[in-house]
Amino acid sequence: DTLLELNNGASRVERVHLRDFAMKSTDTTYTKVALDVYDLSMCSFERLFIYGSGGSGPSAGACWSGNSNTSIGVRTHGREVCNFKGIEIIADRCIVIAANPNTAATDGEDCDHFHFEDFYFVGNANPLVEVDAGLGVMELTFDGFQAWVGGTTGFKINDTRVAPTVASRGIRFSNIRTEQGTSAAAYMFDMTFAEPVQQVTIEKTLMASGTNGIKIDGF
């Protein structure tokens, strides 16, 4: 189930700007997505609060949760030049970057120039930010203030594309503090690429106890 969906079918969703509201669910049974957005261009989302009444660990009692910890705060499905700012997400899976239904994964239009600024994440039994396996990203930025709490991993990508039209590139993290990770076997930054990634920048970042540090395979 989805609370709010932006979807224009085979066409792009262009120049939509949403701000200043909260999304809450008291259900802890069903898988659900708070904000599900498809094939965006020049859109922005600002000052949102996503939360609920489930979860465990750091998110206990305040989490958008359900169906064995599979519910999602924000899920994107491509494409380009979008901004997310000042957002607080307490969820099983805070952000999921999924495939663009209107393009091929080899084209690199599943996440192109997305900017996530001033975020507070509290995750539950999953990575805080996860790119669906088999997808790449381009010019993806996390900066401003970034408070990443709980979850098994901070950022996870497994780009299995071989000889894509556009390889993953320009992934940037700045001013991040992670804490209370819940998996000692996980990495805070877990990045694997079949085609070597062309740039990853991690600066001004503190990775606290609870997880391992950084893994980049395919650089």
Salt bridges, closest charged atoms under 4 A:
GLU14 OE2 - ARG12 NE 3.57
GLU14 OE1 - ARG15 NH1 3.28
ASP20 OD2 - ARG19 NE 3.27
ASP20 OD1 - ARG47 NE 2.60
ASP27 OD2 - LYS32 NZ 3.05
ASP36 OD2 - ARG75 NH2 2.80
ASP36 OD1 - HIS77 NE2 2.97
ASP39 OD1 - ARG79 NE 2.87
GLU46 OE2 - ARG47 NH1 3.54
GLU80 OE2 - ARG12 NH1 2.67
GLU109 OE1 - ARG79 NE 3.80
ASP112 OD1 - HIS113 ND1 3.10
GLU130 OE1 - ARG93 NH2 3.21
GLU139 OE1 - ARG169 NE 3.34
ASP143 OD1 - HIS115 NE2 2.62
ASP143 OD2 - ARG172 NH1 3.23
ASP159 OD1 - ARG161 NE 2.87
GLU179 OE1 - ARG177 NH2 2.90
ASP190 OD1 - LYS215 NZ 3.14
GLU203 OE2 - ARG172 NH2 2.99
